[in-house]
Amino acid sequence: MKASKIREIEAAEMKTKLSDANEQIFRLRFQLSMGQTDGVKKYRELRKDRARMLTIAAERAKGGK
């Protein structure tokens, strides 16, 4: 998900998406540890999306856009 799309999302919805991403990352990390390497690309994308959401949330908390 691009940062511009994340900026359009309201805070409550972003919080929901962030918790969903955390849950998916946990499940994928568990699968990877069991030797199922099918989700490596999805895992990386989720980590980056989560980082973008956290960055934008911090900007909003600081008083940015």
C-alpha positions as protocol buffer text, in pm:
chain_id: "A"
residue {
  index: 1
  type: MET
  ca { x: 0 y: 0 z: 0 }
}
residue {
  index: 2
  type: LYS
  ca { x: 135 y: 338 z: -93 }
}
residue {
  index: 3
  type: ALA
  ca { x: 188 y: 611 z: 164 }
}
residue {
  index: 4
  type: SER
  ca { x: -56 y: 841 z: -14 }
}
residue {
  index: 5
  type: LYS
  ca { x: -335 y: 585 z: 29 }
}
residue {
  index: 6
  type: ILE
  ca { x: -245 y: 534 z: 394 }
}
residue {
  index: 7
  type: ARG
  ca { x: -264 y: 910 z: 455 }
}
residue {
  index: 8
  type: GLU
  ca { x: -626 y: 908 z: 329 }
}
residue {
  index: 9
  type: ILE
  ca { x: -728 y: 650 z: 590 }
}
residue {
  index: 10
  type: GLU
  ca { x: -880 y: 772 z: 916 }
}
residue {
  index: 11
  type: ALA
  ca { x: -709 y: 695 z: 1247 }
}
residue {
  index: 12
  type: ALA
  ca { x: -962 y: 433 z: 1362 }
}
residue {
  index: 13
  type: GLU
  ca { x: -944 y: 242 z: 1035 }
}
residue {
  index: 14
  type: MET
  ca { x: -565 y: 262 z: 1036 }
}
residue {
  index: 15
  type: LYS
  ca { x: -559 y: 114 z: 1386 }
}
residue {
  index: 16
  type: THR
  ca { x: -771 y: -178 z: 1262 }
}
residue {
  index: 17
  type: LYS
  ca { x: -549 y: -232 z: 959 }
}
residue {
  index: 18
  type: LEU
  ca { x: -241 y: -216 z: 1178 }
}
residue {
  index: 19
  type: SER
  ca { x: -371 y: -485 z: 1411 }
}
residue {
  index: 20
  type: ASP
  ca { x: -464 y: -702 z: 1111 }
}
residue {
  index: 21
  type: ALA
  ca { x: -115 y: -657 z: 968 }
}
residue {
  index: 22
  type: ASN
  ca { x: 41 y: -751 z: 1301 }
}
residue {
  index: 23
  type: GLU
  ca { x: -166 y: -1069 z: 1315 }
}
residue {
  index: 24
  type: GLN
  ca { x: -79 y: -1164 z: 956 }
}
residue {
  index: 25
  type: ILE
  ca { x: 291 y: -1097 z: 1018 }
}
residue {
  index: 26
  type: PHE
  ca { x: 279 y: -1323 z: 1324 }
}
residue {
  index: 27
  type: ARG
  ca { x: 116 y: -1604 z: 1126 }
}
residue {
  index: 28
  type: LEU
  ca { x: 356 y: -1571 z: 834 }
}
residue {
  index: 29
  type: ARG
  ca { x: 656 y: -1561 z: 1065 }
}
residue {
  index: 30
  type: PHE
  ca { x: 531 y: -1879 z: 1230 }
}
residue {
  index: 31
  type: GLN
  ca { x: 487 y: -2048 z: 889 }
}
residue {
  index: 32
  type: LEU
  ca { x: 835 y: -1941 z: 782 }
}
residue {
  index: 33
  type: SER
  ca { x: 985 y: -2088 z: 1097 }
}
residue {
  index: 34
  type: MET
  ca { x: 812 y: -2418 z: 1018 }
}
residue {
  index: 35
  type: GLY
  ca { x: 983 y: -2426 z: 677 }
}
residue {
  index: 36
  type: GLN
  ca { x: 701 y: -2304 z: 456 }
}
residue {
  index: 37
  type: THR
  ca { x: 874 y: -2039 z: 245 }
}
residue {
  index: 38
  type: ASP
  ca { x: 576 y: -1956 z: 23 }
}
residue {
  index: 39
  type: GLY
  ca { x: 499 y: -1631 z: 206 }
}
residue {
  index: 40
  type: VAL
  ca { x: 836 y: -1453 z: 200 }
}
residue {
  index: 41
  type: LYS
  ca { x: 726 y: -1183 z: -43 }
}
residue {
  index: 42
  type: LYS
  ca { x: 396 y: -1126 z: 141 }
}
residue {
  index: 43
  type: TYR
  ca { x: 586 y: -1110 z: 473 }
}
residue {
  index: 44
  type: ARG
  ca { x: 819 y: -840 z: 341 }
}
residue {
  index: 45
  type: GLU
  ca { x: 531 y: -637 z: 197 }
}
residue {
  index: 46
  type: LEU
  ca { x: 338 y: -656 z: 524 }
}
residue {
  index: 47
  type: ARG
  ca { x: 640 y: -541 z: 723 }
}
residue {
  index: 48
  type: LYS
  ca { x: 688 y: -242 z: 494 }
}
residue {
  index: 49
  type: ASP
  ca { x: 317 y: -152 z: 502 }
}
residue {
  index: 50
  type: ARG
  ca { x: 318 y: -177 z: 882 }
}
residue {
  index: 51
  type: ALA
  ca { x: 621 y: 52 z: 900 }
}
residue {
  index: 52
  type: ARG
  ca { x: 450 y: 304 z: 672 }
}
residue {
  index: 53
  type: MET
  ca { x: 137 y: 301 z: 887 }
}
residue {
  index: 54
  type: LEU
  ca { x: 338 y: 349 z: 1205 }
}
residue {
  index: 55
  type: THR
  ca { x: 535 y: 634 z: 1049 }
}
residue {
  index: 56
  type: ILE
  ca { x: 220 y: 815 z: 936 }
}
residue {
  index: 57
  type: ALA
  ca { x: 57 y: 758 z: 1276 }
}
residue {
  index: 58
  type: ALA
  ca { x: 362 y: 911 z: 1444 }
}
residue {
  index: 59
  type: GLU
  ca { x: 347 y: 1209 z: 1207 }
}
residue {
  index: 60
  type: ARG
  ca { x: -18 y: 1264 z: 1295 }
}
residue {
  index: 61
  type: ALA
  ca { x: 53 y: 1236 z: 1666 }
}
residue {
  index: 62
  type: LYS
  ca { x: 333 y: 1487 z: 1635 }
}
residue {
  index: 63
  type: GLY
  ca { x: 103 y: 1734 z: 1461 }
}
residue {
  index: 64
  type: GLY
  ca { x: 194 y: 1678 z: 1098 }
}
residue {
  index: 65
  type: LYS
  ca { x: -53 y: 1608 z: 818 }
}
